[in-house]
Each structure stands twice: as structure tokens, then as C-alpha cells.
Amino acid sequence: MAKAKGKAKQMKGKMKEAAGKATGDRTQEAEGRGEQVSGQAQEAAQKAADRVKKQTGR
């Protein structure tokens, strides 16, 4: 579930960044990039947690 939320956050960030580029709003562009990075981190953390669970059987 957290991986899906991470992907959703990345998509939201991409849309926000594109809107910022289209309107010339550099702040919105930067916020969009930040959301993308946050989503990637969330997804990576969940993948790591899943690997740990798989290795430990918990």
C-alpha cells in the first residue's frame, strides 16, 4: 500500500511540476520535484521493508 502511495505522490509531483513549467511558476515546479523525490523515497523505504520481512519471515 505504501508503494502505491509513493507512486501516487510521484505522479502528483510530475503534474505539479508540469503545471509550474507551463505557467512559468518556478516555485510550483520546485514543489513538484520535491513531491516526486518524496514519493520515490517512500516507495524505496517500503521496498526495503518488504525485503526485510521476506528475509526474516516476519
C-alpha positions as CSV (number, residue, x, y, z in Angstrom):
1,M,0.0,0.0,0.0
2,A,2.8,2.4,0.8
3,K,4.4,1.7,-2.6
4,A,1.1,2.8,-4.2
5,K,1.0,5.9,-2.2
6,G,4.6,6.7,-3.2
7,K,3.7,6.2,-6.9
8,A,0.7,8.5,-6.4
9,K,2.8,11.1,-4.8
10,Q,5.3,10.9,-7.7
11,M,2.5,11.4,-10.3
12,K,1.1,14.3,-8.3
13,G,4.6,15.9,-8.3
14,K,5.0,15.4,-12.0
15,M,1.7,17.1,-12.7
16,K,2.5,19.9,-10.4
17,E,6.0,20.4,-12.0
18,A,4.4,20.4,-15.5
19,A,1.8,22.9,-14.4
20,G,4.6,25.1,-13.0
21,K,6.6,24.9,-16.2
22,A,3.5,25.7,-18.3
23,T,2.7,28.8,-16.2
24,G,6.3,29.9,-15.5
25,D,5.8,29.3,-11.8
26,R,9.2,28.2,-10.6
27,T,8.0,27.7,-7.0
28,Q,5.3,25.2,-8.2
29,E,7.9,23.5,-10.4
30,A,10.2,23.0,-7.4
31,E,7.4,21.8,-5.2
32,G,6.5,19.2,-7.8
33,R,10.1,18.0,-8.0
34,G,10.1,17.8,-4.2
35,E,6.9,15.7,-4.2
36,Q,8.4,13.4,-6.7
37,V,11.5,12.8,-4.6
38,S,9.4,12.3,-1.5
39,G,7.3,9.7,-3.4
40,Q,10.4,7.9,-4.6
41,A,11.8,7.8,-1.0
42,Q,8.5,6.5,0.3
43,E,8.4,3.8,-2.3
44,A,12.1,2.8,-1.7
45,A,11.5,2.6,2.0
46,Q,8.6,0.3,1.6
47,K,10.5,-1.9,-0.8
48,A,13.3,-2.2,1.7
49,A,10.8,-3.1,4.5
50,D,9.3,-5.7,2.2
51,R,12.7,-7.2,1.6
52,V,13.5,-7.3,5.3
53,K,10.2,-9.0,6.0
54,K,10.8,-11.6,3.3
55,Q,14.3,-12.3,4.6
56,T,13.3,-12.6,8.2
57,G,9.9,-14.3,7.6
58,R,8.1,-11.7,9.6
